[in-house]
């Protein structure tokens, strides 16, 4: 028994040093194979964007875009700077101690090109770097579309430059505000709504898919 155990231990040691007692490639368990396949499927550089991957990316981008455009950040009322006659307040959100941290966070979802074109300026919101490298914001007036009811997202489509996804947003008719819960599936009676299509363009940057255009439906 001791001799047999010694042989087994010797083989195990050799396997550690020489990658196995024989010249055969190491095998993988079913669980390891599944994990490798999952990793491959979620790597942007490996191919096209799936509907599930797009939805995950969209949800993250939507959360930060909505906060910036509609909800705003916590900011100081006393730590302010003047830029071209406009008052900027320092952002006190711990995630964004400076402009670099802010742009790095946005870079998870938006391309460098999109950030460089000041994606929030159209909403009367501007960011700048101020004293000590802090992040400061000019927070403009904004509102929501009270007629917005929901949206239906299409499938990702390959383009010459990357991928695109078109979503159809639904809005109530006849000047009546929408009072129900927003939906993400086509309504039973679409004739009750007016619709607008929005196209999201995505490209690969830094090895991952990012939005090169983005929209809010309201």
ROVEXZA-708675 format. One record per atom (N, C-alpha, C): residue in one letter; x, y, z. Coordinates in steps of 0.2 Angstrom, whole numbers, plus 5000, padded with zeros to 4 digits. Example, Ala and Ser with C-alpha at 12.3 -4.5 7.8 and 13.67 -1.06 7.14 Angstrom:
// ROVEXZA-708675
A506649725039;A506249785039;A506649845039;S506449895035;S506849955036;S506450005039;
***
This chain:
// ROVEXZA-708675
X500449945000;X500050005000;X500450065000;X501050065004;X501450125005;X501850134998;X502050074995;X502350084988;X501850114983;X501250094983;X500750114978;X500650194979;X500550214986;X500450284987;X501050324985;X501650294986;X502250334984;X502250344976;X502050294973;X502050304965;X501550354963;X500950354967;X500450404965;X500650474967;X500950484972;X501250554974;X501750574969;X502250524967;X502750544962;X502450564956;X501950534954;X501550554947;X501250624948;X500950634954;X500650704955;X501150754955;X501750744958;X502250794958;X502550804951;X502650754947;X502850754940;X502350794936;X501650784938;X501150824934;X501250894935;X501350914942;X501450984943;X502051014940;X502550974939;X503151004936;X503151004929;X502850954926;X502950934919;X502250934915;X501750964919;X501050974916;X500750904914;X500950854918;X500650784917;X501150734916;X500850664918;X501350614918;X501450584911;X500950604906;X501050584899;X501050644895;X501050634888;X501150694884;X500450714881;X499850684884;X499250704882;X499050774885;X498650814882;X498350874884;X497950864890;X497950914895;X497550904901;X496750914899;X496350874902;X495650874900;X495350924905;X494750954903;X494350994907;X493650964909;X493450984915;X492850954917;X492250994914;X491650964914;X491050994911;X490951064914;X491051074920;X490951144923;X491451194920;X492151174920;X492651214917;X492451234910;X492251184906;X492051194899;X491551244898;X491051244902;X490451284902;X490751354904;X491151364909;X491451424911;X491851454905;X492251414902;X492651444896;X492151474891;X491651434889;X491151454884;X490851514886;X490651524892;X490251584895;X490751644894;X491351634896;X491851694895;X491951714888;X491951664884;X492051674876;X491451714874;X490851694876;X490251724873;X490251804875;X490551824881;X490451884884;X491051934882;X491451904878;X492051944876;X491851984869;X491952044870;X491652084864;X492152074858;X492752064859;X493252064853;X493051994849;X492751954852;X492651884849;X492151884843;X491651934843;X491151934838;X490651984839;X490051974836;X489552014836;X489152024843;X488852074844;X488452084851;X487852054851;X487752014856;X487051974857;X486552024860;X485952004859;X485352044862;X485452054870;X485651994873;X485751994880;X486352044882;X486852034878;X487452084880;X487252154879;X486852164874;X486652234872;X486252264878;X485752224881;X485352244886;X485752254892;X486252214894;X486652234900;X487052294899;X487352304893;X487652364892;X487252424892;X486652424889;X486152474889;X485952494896;X485752444900;X485552454907;X486052504911;X486752484910;X487252524913;X487252594911;X487252594904;X487352664901;X486752704903;X486152674903;X485552714904;X485552744911;X485752704916;X485752724923;X486152784924;X486752784921;X487252844922;X486952904918;X486752894912;X486452944908;X485852974911;X485452934913;X484852964917;X484953004923;X485452974927;X485653014933;X485953084931;X486353084926;X486653154924;X486153194921;X485753174916;X485253214913;X484653234917;X484353184921;X483753194924;X483753204931;X484153164935;X484153164942;X484753214945;X485253214942;X485853254944;X486253224949;X486753254951;X487253224957;X487153264963;X487353234968;X487453274975;X488053324973;X487953384975;X488453434974;X488453484980;X489053514980;X489153574985;X488753634984;X488553664988;X488253734987;X488653794989;X489253774992;X489753824993;X490353824989;X490553754987;X491153754983;X490953764976;X491053824974;X490853844967;X491453874963;X491353874957;X491853914952;X491453944947;X491754004944;X491454034939;X491754024932;X491454004927;X491753984921;X491254024915;X491554074912;X491254114907;X490554144910;X490554164916;X489954194919;X489454144921;X489654084921;X489154024923;X489453994930;X488953984934;X489153954941;X489153874940;X489753844942;X489853774942;X489853754949;X489553704951;X489553674958;X489953614958;X490353594964;X490753534964;X490353474965;X490453424961;X490153364962;X490353324969;X489953304973;X490153274979;X490053194979;X489853174974;X489753094973;X490453064974;X490553014978;X491152984980;X491452944974;X491052934969;X491352894963;X491752934959;X491653004959;X491953044955;X492353104958;X492853084961;X493253144965;X493553184960;X493653174953;X493953214949;X493753194942;X493953234937;X493653224930;X493953164927;X494553144929;X494853074926;X494353014928;X494153014935;X493752964937;X493052964934;X492853024933;X492153024929;X492153004922;X492753024918;X492752994912;X492952924911;X493252894916;X493452824916;X492752784917;X492352814922;X491752774923;X491252774917;X491252834913;X490852844907;X491152794902;X491852794902;X492152754897;X491952674897;X491652654902;X491352584902;X490852574897;X490452634895;X489852624891;X489852674885;X490252724885;X490252774879;X490952774876;X490952784870;X491652794866;X491952864868;X492652864867;X492952924868;X492752974863;X492552964857;X492253014852;X491653044855;X491152994858;X490553024861;X490653074867;X491153054871;X491353094877;X491653164875;X492053154869;X492353214867;X491953264864;X491353244861;X490853294858;X490353314864;X490553304870;X490153334875;X489453314875;X489353244877;X488653214876;X488153244880;X488253284885;X487753304889;X487553384888;X487953414883;X487853484882;X487153494879;X486853454875;X486253464872;X485653464878;X485853444884;X485353444889;X485553504894;X485953554892;X486153604896;X486553584902;X486953534901;X487353514907;X488053504905;X488453534908;X489153534907;X489653524913;X490153484911;X490653474917;X491353504915;X491653514921;X492353544920;X492753524926;X493453534925;X493853514930;X494053584934;X494053584941;X494153644944;X494653644949;X494553674955;X495153674960;X495253604962;X495953594963;X496253534965;X496053474961;X495853484955;X495653434950;X494953404951;X494553434955;X493853414957;X493453424951;X492853384951;X492353384945;X491853434947;X491753474943;X491153534944;X490653524938;X490053544940;X489553534935;X489053594934;X488853614928;X488353664927;X487753624926;X487253634930;X486653584930;X486153634927;X485953614921;X485453654918;X484753634919;X484253664917;X483553644918;X483353594913;X482953544915;X482753494911;X482053464913;X481753424909;X481153394911;X481053324907;X480553294909;X480353224905;X479753234901;X479653184897;X479153184892;X478553144896;X478053174898;X477553144902;X477053094898;X477153094891;X476753054887;X477152984885;X477752984888;X478152924887;X477852864890;X477752804887;X477452744890;X477852684890;X478352674885;X478752624886;X479152614879;X479552564878;X479952544872;X479952474871;X480152454865;X480252394863;X480952394859;X481452354862;X482152354859;X482152304853;X482452324848;X482552274842;X483252234843;X483352194839;X483952144839;X484552184836;X485152174839;X485752204836;X485852184829;X486052234825;X486252214818;X486952234816;X487252194813;X487952214811;X487952264806;X488452314806;X488552364801;X489252374799;X489452414795;X490152424792;X490552444798;X490352484802;X490752504808;X490752474814;X490152434815;X490052404822;X489452364822;X488952394826;X488352364827;X487852424828;X487152404827;X486652454828;X486052414831;X485652454835;X485052424838;X484552484837;X483952464835;X483452514834;X482852494839;X482652544843;X482152544848;X481552584846;X480952554847;X480352594846;X480052614852;X479952684853;X479652714859;X478952724858;X478552714863;X477852734863;X477652784867;X477152834864;X476952894868;X476152894867;X475852914872;X475152924872;X474952974867;X474252964865;X474053014860;X473553064863;X473353114859;X472853164861;X472953204868;X473653214869;X473853254875;X473653224881;X473553164882;X473453134888;X474153104891;X474353124897;X474953094900;X474853024901;X475452984901;X475352914903;X475452904910;X474952864913;X474952854920;X475052784922;X475252734918;X475352664920;X476152654921;X476252594921;X476952574922;X477252564915;X477952594914;X478252584908;X478352514906;X478252504899;X478352434897;X478952424892;X479152364892;X479752344887;X479552294882;X478852284881;X478652234876;X478052274872;X477952254866;X477452284862;X476752284865;X476452334866;X475752344869;X475252304865;X474752274868;X474252234864;X473852274859;X473752344860;X473452384855;X473952444854;X474352434849;X474852484847;X474552554844;X473952544842;X473552604839;X473452654844;X473452644850;X473352694855;X473952734856;X474452724853;X475052764854;X475352784848;X475752844849;X476152864844;X476852834845;X477252824840;X477952794840;X478452834837;X479052824840;X479652854837;X480252804838;X480652794832;X481152754832;X481852784834;X482252754838;X482852774840;X483352724838;X483952744835;X484452694833;X485052714838;X485352654841;X485952664845;X486452624841;X487052664840;X487652644836;X488152624841;X488452564840;X488952544845;X489652524841;X490152534844;X490852514840;X491252474846;X491752444844;X492252414848;X492752464850;X492952474856;X493452514858;X493752484865;X494452484865;X494752454871;X494552384872;X494352344867;X494152274867;X493452264870;X493052314870;X492352304872;X491852344868;X491252324868;X490752364864;X490552424868;X490452484865;X490252544868;X489852584864;X489352624867;X488952664863;X489252724860;X489152734853;X489452794850;X488852844849;X488252824850;X487652864850;X487252844856;X486852884859;X486352864864;X485852904865;X485252884867;X484652924868;X484252904874;X483852954877;X483352944881;X482652944878;X482252904880;X481552904876;X481152964879;X481352994884;X480853044887;X481253104890;
***
